[in-house]
Amino acid sequence: MMIKKIGIVANIAKEKSPVYTAALREWILKRGLEVYLEEGIAAKIGCSAHTLNEWVKKAEVDAGKRAGLPSDMAEKMKALERENRELRLEKEFLGKAAAYFARESR
């Protein structure tokens, strides 16, 4: 099979799902989803047609052809949410520390 010969699929032993490289996604997106559904290529590379469909949808959103949150914005939002969560935990910790030391100084 051509896909395995060029080393696009990177399977990790004993994991539940295989890891697909960026090269595989690019290769699939260049050819289009319809080709893969017709050829049954999803089964050949070890993923579902749903996975291929999600890759195509994500590429269309990123290209502005479909409504949705582009990947770069989603990554920024995720990073900001993580930072916000960490800051809330730090604020809570500092509040408890301040209350503790206020009691100690009396």
VEXDRENVEX-403068 format. One record per residue: residue number from 1; chain; y, x, z of N, C-alpha, C in turn; residue in three letters. Coordinates in Angstrom, 1 decimal, decimal comma, always signed. Layout:
N
<node seq="NUM" mol="A" n_Y="Y" n_X="X" n_Z="Z" ca_Y="Y" ca_X="X" ca_Z="Z" c_Y="Y" c_X="X" c_Z="Z" type="ALA"/>
...
This chain:
106
<node seq="1" mol="A" n_Y="-1,2" n_X="+0,8" n_Z="+0,0" ca_Y="+0,0" ca_X="+0,0" ca_Z="+0,0" c_Y="+1,2" c_X="+0,9" c_Z="+0,0" type="MET"/>
<node seq="2" mol="A" n_Y="+2,2" n_X="+0,5" n_Z="-0,8" ca_Y="+3,4" ca_X="+1,4" ca_Z="-0,9" c_Y="+4,2" c_X="+1,5" c_Z="+0,4" type="MET"/>
<node seq="3" mol="A" n_Y="+4,3" n_X="+0,5" n_Z="+1,1" ca_Y="+5,1" ca_X="+0,5" ca_Z="+2,4" c_Y="+4,6" c_X="+1,6" c_Z="+3,3" type="ILE"/>
<node seq="4" mol="A" n_Y="+3,3" n_X="+1,6" n_Z="+3,5" ca_Y="+2,7" ca_X="+2,5" ca_Z="+4,5" c_Y="+2,8" c_X="+4,0" c_Z="+3,9" type="LYS"/>
<node seq="5" mol="A" n_Y="+2,7" n_X="+4,1" n_Z="+2,6" ca_Y="+2,8" ca_X="+5,4" ca_Z="+2,0" c_Y="+4,2" c_X="+6,1" c_Z="+2,3" type="LYS"/>
<node seq="6" mol="A" n_Y="+5,2" n_X="+5,3" n_Z="+2,2" ca_Y="+6,6" ca_X="+5,9" ca_Z="+2,4" c_Y="+7,0" c_X="+5,9" c_Z="+3,9" type="ILE"/>
<node seq="7" mol="A" n_Y="+6,1" n_X="+5,4" n_Z="+4,7" ca_Y="+6,4" ca_X="+5,6" ca_Z="+6,2" c_Y="+7,5" c_X="+4,7" c_Z="+6,7" type="GLY"/>
<node seq="8" mol="A" n_Y="+7,6" n_X="+3,5" n_Z="+6,2" ca_Y="+8,7" ca_X="+2,7" ca_Z="+6,7" c_Y="+8,4" c_X="+2,0" c_Z="+8,0" type="ILE"/>
<node seq="9" mol="A" n_Y="+7,1" n_X="+1,6" n_Z="+8,2" ca_Y="+6,8" ca_X="+0,9" ca_Z="+9,4" c_Y="+6,4" c_X="+2,0" c_Z="+10,5" type="VAL"/>
<node seq="10" mol="A" n_Y="+7,0" n_X="+1,8" n_Z="+11,6" ca_Y="+6,8" ca_X="+2,8" ca_Z="+12,7" c_Y="+6,1" c_X="+2,0" c_Z="+13,9" type="ALA"/>
<node seq="11" mol="A" n_Y="+4,8" n_X="+1,9" n_Z="+13,9" ca_Y="+4,1" ca_X="+1,2" ca_Z="+14,9" c_Y="+4,0" c_X="+2,1" c_Z="+16,2" type="ASN"/>
<node seq="12" mol="A" n_Y="+4,1" n_X="+1,5" n_Z="+17,3" ca_Y="+3,9" ca_X="+2,2" ca_Z="+18,6" c_Y="+2,6" c_X="+1,7" c_Z="+19,2" type="ILE"/>
<node seq="13" mol="A" n_Y="+1,7" n_X="+2,6" n_Z="+19,5" ca_Y="+0,4" ca_X="+2,3" ca_Z="+20,0" c_Y="+0,5" c_X="+1,4" c_Z="+21,3" type="ALA"/>
<node seq="14" mol="A" n_Y="-0,3" n_X="+0,4" n_Z="+21,3" ca_Y="-0,5" ca_X="-0,5" ca_Z="+22,5" c_Y="+0,7" c_X="-1,3" c_Z="+22,8" type="LYS"/>
<node seq="15" mol="A" n_Y="+1,7" n_X="-1,5" n_Z="+21,9" ca_Y="+2,8" ca_X="-2,4" ca_Z="+22,2" c_Y="+2,5" c_X="-3,7" c_Z="+21,6" type="GLU"/>
<node seq="16" mol="A" n_Y="+3,1" n_X="-4,7" n_Z="+22,1" ca_Y="+2,8" ca_X="-6,1" ca_Z="+21,7" c_Y="+3,3" c_X="-6,3" c_Z="+20,2" type="LYS"/>
<node seq="17" mol="A" n_Y="+4,4" n_X="-5,8" n_Z="+19,9" ca_Y="+5,0" ca_X="-6,0" ca_Z="+18,6" c_Y="+5,4" c_X="-4,6" c_Z="+18,0" type="SER"/>
<node seq="18" mol="A" n_Y="+5,2" n_X="-4,5" n_Z="+16,7" ca_Y="+5,6" ca_X="-3,2" ca_Z="+16,0" c_Y="+7,1" c_X="-3,0" c_Z="+16,0" type="PRO"/>
<node seq="19" mol="A" n_Y="+7,5" n_X="-1,8" n_Z="+15,8" ca_Y="+8,9" ca_X="-1,4" ca_Z="+15,7" c_Y="+9,2" c_X="-1,2" c_Z="+14,2" type="VAL"/>
<node seq="20" mol="A" n_Y="+10,2" n_X="-1,9" n_Z="+13,7" ca_Y="+10,5" ca_X="-1,7" ca_Z="+12,3" c_Y="+11,7" c_X="-0,8" c_Z="+12,2" type="TYR"/>
<node seq="21" mol="A" n_Y="+11,7" n_X="+0,1" n_Z="+11,3" ca_Y="+12,8" ca_X="+1,0" ca_Z="+11,1" c_Y="+13,9" c_X="+0,4" c_Z="+10,3" type="THR"/>
<node seq="22" mol="A" n_Y="+15,1" n_X="+1,0" n_Z="+10,4" ca_Y="+16,3" ca_X="+0,5" ca_Z="+9,6" c_Y="+16,0" c_X="+0,6" c_Z="+8,1" type="ALA"/>
<node seq="23" mol="A" n_Y="+15,3" n_X="+1,6" n_Z="+7,7" ca_Y="+14,9" ca_X="+1,7" ca_Z="+6,3" c_Y="+14,1" c_X="+0,5" c_Z="+5,8" type="ALA"/>
<node seq="24" mol="A" n_Y="+13,2" n_X="+0,0" n_Z="+6,6" ca_Y="+12,4" ca_X="-1,1" ca_Z="+6,2" c_Y="+13,3" c_X="-2,3" c_Z="+6,0" type="LEU"/>
<node seq="25" mol="A" n_Y="+14,2" n_X="-2,6" n_Z="+7,0" ca_Y="+15,1" ca_X="-3,7" ca_Z="+6,9" c_Y="+16,0" c_X="-3,6" c_Z="+5,7" type="ARG"/>
<node seq="26" mol="A" n_Y="+16,5" n_X="-2,5" n_Z="+5,4" ca_Y="+17,4" ca_X="-2,3" ca_Z="+4,2" c_Y="+16,6" c_X="-2,6" c_Z="+3,0" type="GLU"/>
<node seq="27" mol="A" n_Y="+15,4" n_X="-2,1" n_Z="+2,9" ca_Y="+14,5" ca_X="-2,2" ca_Z="+1,7" c_Y="+14,2" c_X="-3,7" c_Z="+1,5" type="TRP"/>
<node seq="28" mol="A" n_Y="+13,9" n_X="-4,4" n_Z="+2,6" ca_Y="+13,7" ca_X="-5,9" ca_Z="+2,5" c_Y="+14,9" c_X="-6,6" c_Z="+2,0" type="ILE"/>
<node seq="29" mol="A" n_Y="+16,0" n_X="-6,3" n_Z="+2,6" ca_Y="+17,2" ca_X="-7,1" ca_Z="+2,3" c_Y="+17,7" c_X="-6,8" c_Z="+0,9" type="LEU"/>
<node seq="30" mol="A" n_Y="+17,4" n_X="-5,7" n_Z="+0,3" ca_Y="+17,8" ca_X="-5,4" ca_Z="-1,1" c_Y="+17,0" c_X="-6,3" c_Z="-2,0" type="LYS"/>
<node seq="31" mol="A" n_Y="+15,8" n_X="-6,6" n_Z="-1,7" ca_Y="+14,9" ca_X="-7,4" ca_Z="-2,6" c_Y="+15,1" c_X="-8,8" c_Z="-2,4" type="ARG"/>
<node seq="32" mol="A" n_Y="+15,5" n_X="-9,3" n_Z="-1,2" ca_Y="+15,7" ca_X="-10,7" ca_Z="-1,0" c_Y="+14,5" c_X="-11,4" c_Z="-0,3" type="GLY"/>
<node seq="33" mol="A" n_Y="+14,8" n_X="-12,4" n_Z="+0,5" ca_Y="+13,7" ca_X="-13,1" ca_Z="+1,2" c_Y="+12,7" c_X="-13,8" c_Z="+0,4" type="LEU"/>
<node seq="34" mol="A" n_Y="+13,2" n_X="-14,4" n_Z="-0,7" ca_Y="+12,3" ca_X="-15,2" ca_Z="-1,5" c_Y="+11,1" c_X="-14,4" c_Z="-2,0" type="GLU"/>
<node seq="35" mol="A" n_Y="+11,4" n_X="-13,2" n_Z="-2,4" ca_Y="+10,4" ca_X="-12,3" ca_Z="-3,0" c_Y="+9,3" c_X="-12,1" c_Z="-1,9" type="VAL"/>
<node seq="36" mol="A" n_Y="+9,7" n_X="-11,9" n_Z="-0,7" ca_Y="+8,7" ca_X="-11,6" ca_Z="+0,3" c_Y="+7,9" c_X="-12,8" c_Z="+0,7" type="TYR"/>
<node seq="37" mol="A" n_Y="+8,5" n_X="-14,0" n_Z="+0,7" ca_Y="+7,7" ca_X="-15,2" ca_Z="+1,0" c_Y="+6,7" c_X="-15,4" c_Z="-0,1" type="LEU"/>
<node seq="38" mol="A" n_Y="+7,1" n_X="-15,2" n_Z="-1,3" ca_Y="+6,2" ca_X="-15,4" ca_Z="-2,4" c_Y="+5,0" c_X="-14,4" c_Z="-2,4" type="GLU"/>
<node seq="39" mol="A" n_Y="+5,4" n_X="-13,1" n_Z="-2,2" ca_Y="+4,4" ca_X="-12,1" ca_Z="-2,3" c_Y="+3,5" c_X="-12,0" c_Z="-1,0" type="GLU"/>
<node seq="40" mol="A" n_Y="+3,9" n_X="-12,7" n_Z="+0,0" ca_Y="+3,2" ca_X="-12,6" ca_Z="+1,3" c_Y="+3,3" c_X="-11,2" c_Z="+1,9" type="GLY"/>
<node seq="41" mol="A" n_Y="+4,4" n_X="-10,5" n_Z="+1,7" ca_Y="+4,6" ca_X="-9,2" ca_Z="+2,1" c_Y="+4,7" c_X="-9,1" c_Z="+3,7" type="ILE"/>
<node seq="42" mol="A" n_Y="+5,2" n_X="-10,2" n_Z="+4,3" ca_Y="+5,3" ca_X="-10,2" ca_Z="+5,7" c_Y="+4,0" c_X="-9,8" c_Z="+6,4" type="ALA"/>
<node seq="43" mol="A" n_Y="+3,0" n_X="-10,5" n_Z="+6,0" ca_Y="+1,6" ca_X="-10,2" ca_Z="+6,5" c_Y="+1,2" c_X="-8,8" c_Z="+6,3" type="ALA"/>
<node seq="44" mol="A" n_Y="+1,6" n_X="-8,2" n_Z="+5,1" ca_Y="+1,2" ca_X="-6,9" ca_Z="+4,8" c_Y="+1,8" c_X="-5,8" c_Z="+5,6" type="LYS"/>
<node seq="45" mol="A" n_Y="+3,1" n_X="-6,1" n_Z="+6,1" ca_Y="+3,7" ca_X="-5,1" ca_Z="+6,9" c_Y="+3,6" c_X="-5,4" c_Z="+8,4" type="ILE"/>
<node seq="46" mol="A" n_Y="+2,9" n_X="-6,5" n_Z="+8,7" ca_Y="+2,6" ca_X="-6,8" ca_Z="+10,1" c_Y="+3,7" c_X="-7,6" c_Z="+10,8" type="GLY"/>
<node seq="47" mol="A" n_Y="+4,5" n_X="-8,3" n_Z="+10,1" ca_Y="+5,5" ca_X="-9,2" ca_Z="+10,8" c_Y="+5,4" c_X="-10,6" c_Z="+10,2" type="CYS"/>
<node seq="48" mol="A" n_Y="+6,1" n_X="-11,5" n_Z="+10,8" ca_Y="+6,0" ca_X="-12,9" ca_Z="+10,4" c_Y="+7,1" c_X="-13,2" c_Z="+9,3" type="SER"/>
<node seq="49" mol="A" n_Y="+7,0" n_X="-14,2" n_Z="+8,6" ca_Y="+8,0" ca_X="-14,7" ca_Z="+7,6" c_Y="+9,3" c_X="-15,0" c_Z="+8,4" type="ALA"/>
<node seq="50" mol="A" n_Y="+9,1" n_X="-15,5" n_Z="+9,6" ca_Y="+10,3" ca_X="-15,9" ca_Z="+10,5" c_Y="+11,1" c_X="-14,6" c_Z="+10,8" type="HIS"/>
<node seq="51" mol="A" n_Y="+10,5" n_X="-13,5" n_Z="+11,0" ca_Y="+11,2" ca_X="-12,2" ca_Z="+11,3" c_Y="+12,0" c_X="-11,8" c_Z="+10,1" type="THR"/>
<node seq="52" mol="A" n_Y="+11,4" n_X="-11,9" n_Z="+8,9" ca_Y="+12,1" ca_X="-11,6" ca_Z="+7,7" c_Y="+13,3" c_X="-12,5" c_Z="+7,5" type="LEU"/>
<node seq="53" mol="A" n_Y="+13,1" n_X="-13,8" n_Z="+7,8" ca_Y="+14,1" ca_X="-14,8" ca_Z="+7,6" c_Y="+15,3" c_X="-14,4" c_Z="+8,6" type="ASN"/>
<node seq="54" mol="A" n_Y="+15,0" n_X="-14,1" n_Z="+9,8" ca_Y="+16,0" ca_X="-13,7" ca_Z="+10,7" c_Y="+16,8" c_X="-12,5" c_Z="+10,3" type="GLU"/>
<node seq="55" mol="A" n_Y="+16,1" n_X="-11,5" n_Z="+9,7" ca_Y="+16,8" ca_X="-10,3" ca_Z="+9,2" c_Y="+17,8" c_X="-10,7" c_Z="+8,1" type="TRP"/>
<node seq="56" mol="A" n_Y="+17,4" n_X="-11,6" n_Z="+7,2" ca_Y="+18,2" ca_X="-12,0" ca_Z="+6,1" c_Y="+19,4" c_X="-12,8" c_Z="+6,6" type="VAL"/>
<node seq="57" mol="A" n_Y="+19,2" n_X="-13,7" n_Z="+7,6" ca_Y="+20,3" ca_X="-14,5" ca_Z="+8,2" c_Y="+21,3" c_X="-13,5" c_Z="+8,8" type="LYS"/>
<node seq="58" mol="A" n_Y="+20,8" n_X="-12,5" n_Z="+9,6" ca_Y="+21,7" ca_X="-11,6" ca_Z="+10,2" c_Y="+22,5" c_X="-10,8" c_Z="+9,2" type="LYS"/>
<node seq="59" mol="A" n_Y="+21,9" n_X="-10,4" n_Z="+8,1" ca_Y="+22,6" ca_X="-9,7" ca_Z="+7,1" c_Y="+23,7" c_X="-10,5" c_Z="+6,4" type="ALA"/>
<node seq="60" mol="A" n_Y="+23,4" n_X="-11,8" n_Z="+6,2" ca_Y="+24,3" ca_X="-12,8" ca_Z="+5,6" c_Y="+25,5" c_X="-13,0" c_Z="+6,5" type="GLU"/>
<node seq="61" mol="A" n_Y="+25,3" n_X="-13,1" n_Z="+7,9" ca_Y="+26,4" ca_X="-13,2" ca_Z="+8,8" c_Y="+27,2" c_X="-12,0" c_Z="+8,8" type="VAL"/>
<node seq="62" mol="A" n_Y="+26,6" n_X="-10,8" n_Z="+8,8" ca_Y="+27,3" ca_X="-9,6" ca_Z="+8,8" c_Y="+28,2" c_X="-9,4" c_Z="+7,5" type="ASP"/>
<node seq="63" mol="A" n_Y="+27,7" n_X="-10,0" n_Z="+6,4" ca_Y="+28,4" ca_X="-9,9" ca_Z="+5,1" c_Y="+29,4" c_X="-11,0" c_Z="+5,0" type="ALA"/>
<node seq="64" mol="A" n_Y="+29,5" n_X="-11,9" n_Z="+5,9" ca_Y="+30,4" ca_X="-13,0" ca_Z="+5,8" c_Y="+30,0" c_X="-14,1" c_Z="+4,9" type="GLY"/>
<node seq="65" mol="A" n_Y="+28,7" n_X="-14,2" n_Z="+4,5" ca_Y="+28,2" ca_X="-15,2" ca_Z="+3,7" c_Y="+27,7" c_X="-16,4" c_Z="+4,5" type="LYS"/>
<node seq="66" mol="A" n_Y="+27,6" n_X="-16,3" n_Z="+5,8" ca_Y="+27,1" ca_X="-17,3" ca_Z="+6,7" c_Y="+27,9" c_X="-17,3" c_Z="+7,9" type="ARG"/>
<node seq="67" mol="A" n_Y="+28,1" n_X="-18,5" n_Z="+8,5" ca_Y="+28,9" ca_X="-18,6" ca_Z="+9,8" c_Y="+28,1" c_X="-18,0" c_Z="+10,9" type="ALA"/>
<node seq="68" mol="A" n_Y="+28,8" n_X="-17,3" n_Z="+11,8" ca_Y="+28,1" ca_X="-16,8" ca_Z="+13,0" c_Y="+28,8" c_X="-15,5" c_Z="+13,5" type="GLY"/>
<node seq="69" mol="A" n_Y="+28,3" n_X="-15,0" n_Z="+14,5" ca_Y="+28,9" ca_X="-13,8" ca_Z="+15,2" c_Y="+28,3" c_X="-12,5" c_Z="+14,6" type="LEU"/>
<node seq="70" mol="A" n_Y="+29,1" n_X="-11,7" n_Z="+13,9" ca_Y="+28,6" ca_X="-10,5" ca_Z="+13,3" c_Y="+28,0" c_X="-9,5" c_Z="+14,3" type="PRO"/>
<node seq="71" mol="A" n_Y="+27,1" n_X="-8,7" n_Z="+13,9" ca_Y="+26,3" ca_X="-7,8" ca_Z="+14,8" c_Y="+27,3" c_X="-6,9" c_Z="+15,6" type="SER"/>
<node seq="72" mol="A" n_Y="+28,3" n_X="-6,3" n_Z="+15,0" ca_Y="+29,2" ca_X="-5,4" ca_Z="+15,7" c_Y="+29,9" c_X="-6,2" c_Z="+16,8" type="ASP"/>
<node seq="73" mol="A" n_Y="+30,3" n_X="-7,4" n_Z="+16,5" ca_Y="+31,0" ca_X="-8,2" ca_Z="+17,6" c_Y="+30,0" c_X="-8,6" c_Z="+18,7" type="MET"/>
<node seq="74" mol="A" n_Y="+28,8" n_X="-8,9" n_Z="+18,3" ca_Y="+27,8" ca_X="-9,3" ca_Z="+19,3" c_Y="+27,5" c_X="-8,1" c_Z="+20,2" type="ALA"/>
<node seq="75" mol="A" n_Y="+27,5" n_X="-6,9" n_Z="+19,7" ca_Y="+27,2" ca_X="-5,7" ca_Z="+20,5" c_Y="+28,4" c_X="-5,4" c_Z="+21,4" type="GLU"/>
<node seq="76" mol="A" n_Y="+29,6" n_X="-5,6" n_Z="+20,9" ca_Y="+30,8" ca_X="-5,4" ca_Z="+21,8" c_Y="+30,8" c_X="-6,4" c_Z="+22,9" type="LYS"/>
<node seq="77" mol="A" n_Y="+30,5" n_X="-7,7" n_Z="+22,6" ca_Y="+30,4" ca_X="-8,7" ca_Z="+23,6" c_Y="+29,4" c_X="-8,4" c_Z="+24,7" type="MET"/>
<node seq="78" mol="A" n_Y="+28,2" n_X="-7,9" n_Z="+24,2" ca_Y="+27,2" ca_X="-7,6" ca_Z="+25,2" c_Y="+27,6" c_X="-6,4" c_Z="+26,1" type="LYS"/>
<node seq="79" mol="A" n_Y="+28,3" n_X="-5,5" n_Z="+25,5" ca_Y="+28,8" ca_X="-4,3" ca_Z="+26,3" c_Y="+29,8" c_X="-4,8" c_Z="+27,3" type="ALA"/>
<node seq="80" mol="A" n_Y="+30,7" n_X="-5,7" n_Z="+26,9" ca_Y="+31,8" ca_X="-6,2" ca_Z="+27,8" c_Y="+31,2" c_X="-7,1" c_Z="+28,9" type="LEU"/>
<node seq="81" mol="A" n_Y="+30,2" n_X="-7,9" n_Z="+28,6" ca_Y="+29,5" ca_X="-8,7" ca_Z="+29,6" c_Y="+28,8" c_X="-7,8" c_Z="+30,6" type="GLU"/>
<node seq="82" mol="A" n_Y="+28,2" n_X="-6,7" n_Z="+30,2" ca_Y="+27,5" ca_X="-5,7" ca_Z="+31,1" c_Y="+28,6" c_X="-5,1" c_Z="+32,0" type="ARG"/>
<node seq="83" mol="A" n_Y="+29,7" n_X="-4,7" n_Z="+31,4" ca_Y="+30,7" ca_X="-4,0" ca_Z="+32,2" c_Y="+31,3" c_X="-5,0" c_Z="+33,2" type="GLU"/>
<node seq="84" mol="A" n_Y="+31,5" n_X="-6,3" n_Z="+32,8" ca_Y="+32,0" ca_X="-7,3" ca_Z="+33,7" c_Y="+31,1" c_X="-7,5" c_Z="+34,9" type="ASN"/>
<node seq="85" mol="A" n_Y="+29,8" n_X="-7,5" n_Z="+34,6" ca_Y="+28,7" ca_X="-7,7" ca_Z="+35,6" c_Y="+28,8" c_X="-6,6" c_Z="+36,6" type="ARG"/>
<node seq="86" mol="A" n_Y="+28,9" n_X="-5,3" n_Z="+36,1" ca_Y="+29,0" ca_X="-4,2" ca_Z="+37,0" c_Y="+30,2" c_X="-4,2" c_Z="+37,8" type="GLU"/>
<node seq="87" mol="A" n_Y="+31,4" n_X="-4,6" n_Z="+37,2" ca_Y="+32,6" ca_X="-4,6" ca_Z="+38,0" c_Y="+32,6" c_X="-5,7" c_Z="+39,1" type="LEU"/>
<node seq="88" mol="A" n_Y="+31,9" n_X="-6,8" n_Z="+38,8" ca_Y="+31,8" ca_X="-7,8" ca_Z="+39,9" c_Y="+30,9" c_X="-7,3" c_Z="+41,0" type="ARG"/>
<node seq="89" mol="A" n_Y="+29,9" n_X="-6,6" n_Z="+40,7" ca_Y="+29,0" ca_X="-6,0" ca_Z="+41,8" c_Y="+29,8" c_X="-5,0" c_Z="+42,6" type="LEU"/>
<node seq="90" mol="A" n_Y="+30,6" n_X="-4,2" n_Z="+41,9" ca_Y="+31,4" ca_X="-3,2" ca_Z="+42,6" c_Y="+32,4" c_X="-3,9" c_Z="+43,5" type="GLU"/>
<node seq="91" mol="A" n_Y="+33,0" n_X="-4,9" n_Z="+43,0" ca_Y="+34,0" ca_X="-5,7" ca_Z="+43,8" c_Y="+33,4" c_X="-6,3" c_Z="+45,0" type="LYS"/>
<node seq="92" mol="A" n_Y="+32,2" n_X="-6,9" n_Z="+44,8" ca_Y="+31,5" ca_X="-7,4" ca_Z="+46,0" c_Y="+31,2" c_X="-6,4" c_Z="+47,0" type="GLU"/>
<node seq="93" mol="A" n_Y="+30,7" n_X="-5,2" n_Z="+46,6" ca_Y="+30,3" ca_X="-4,1" ca_Z="+47,5" c_Y="+31,6" c_X="-3,6" c_Z="+48,2" type="PHE"/>
<node seq="94" mol="A" n_Y="+32,7" n_X="-3,4" n_Z="+47,5" ca_Y="+33,9" ca_X="-2,9" ca_Z="+48,2" c_Y="+34,4" c_X="-4,0" c_Z="+49,2" type="LEU"/>
<node seq="95" mol="A" n_Y="+34,3" n_X="-5,2" n_Z="+48,9" ca_Y="+34,7" ca_X="-6,3" ca_Z="+49,8" c_Y="+33,9" c_X="-6,2" c_Z="+51,1" type="GLY"/>
<node seq="96" mol="A" n_Y="+32,6" n_X="-6,1" n_Z="+50,9" ca_Y="+31,7" ca_X="-6,0" ca_Z="+52,1" c_Y="+32,0" c_X="-4,7" c_Z="+52,9" type="LYS"/>
<node seq="97" mol="A" n_Y="+32,3" n_X="-3,6" n_Z="+52,2" ca_Y="+32,6" ca_X="-2,3" ca_Z="+52,9" c_Y="+33,9" c_X="-2,4" c_Z="+53,6" type="ALA"/>
<node seq="98" mol="A" n_Y="+34,9" n_X="-3,0" n_Z="+53,0" ca_Y="+36,2" ca_X="-3,2" ca_Z="+53,7" c_Y="+36,0" c_X="-4,1" c_Z="+54,9" type="ALA"/>
<node seq="99" mol="A" n_Y="+35,3" n_X="-5,1" n_Z="+54,9" ca_Y="+35,0" ca_X="-6,0" ca_Z="+56,0" c_Y="+34,3" c_X="-5,2" c_Z="+57,1" type="ALA"/>
<node seq="100" mol="A" n_Y="+33,3" n_X="-4,4" n_Z="+56,8" ca_Y="+32,6" ca_X="-3,6" ca_Z="+57,8" c_Y="+33,5" c_X="-2,7" c_Z="+58,5" type="TYR"/>
<node seq="101" mol="A" n_Y="+34,3" n_X="-1,9" n_Z="+57,7" ca_Y="+35,2" ca_X="-0,9" ca_Z="+58,3" c_Y="+36,3" c_X="-1,6" c_Z="+59,1" type="PHE"/>
<node seq="102" mol="A" n_Y="+36,7" n_X="-2,8" n_Z="+58,7" ca_Y="+37,8" ca_X="-3,5" ca_Z="+59,5" c_Y="+37,2" c_X="-3,9" c_Z="+60,8" type="ALA"/>
<node seq="103" mol="A" n_Y="+36,0" n_X="-4,3" n_Z="+60,9" ca_Y="+35,3" ca_X="-4,6" ca_Z="+62,2" c_Y="+35,2" c_X="-3,4" c_Z="+63,0" type="ARG"/>
<node seq="104" mol="A" n_Y="+34,8" n_X="-2,3" n_Z="+62,4" ca_Y="+34,6" ca_X="-1,0" ca_Z="+63,2" c_Y="+35,9" c_X="-0,5" c_Z="+63,8" type="GLU"/>
<node seq="105" mol="A" n_Y="+37,0" n_X="-0,7" n_Z="+63,1" ca_Y="+38,3" ca_X="-0,1" ca_Z="+63,6" c_Y="+38,9" c_X="-0,9" c_Z="+64,7" type="SER"/>
<node seq="106" mol="A" n_Y="+38,4" n_X="-2,1" n_Z="+65,1" ca_Y="+38,9" ca_X="-2,9" ca_Z="+66,2" c_Y="+38,5" c_X="-2,4" c_Z="+67,5" type="ARG"/>
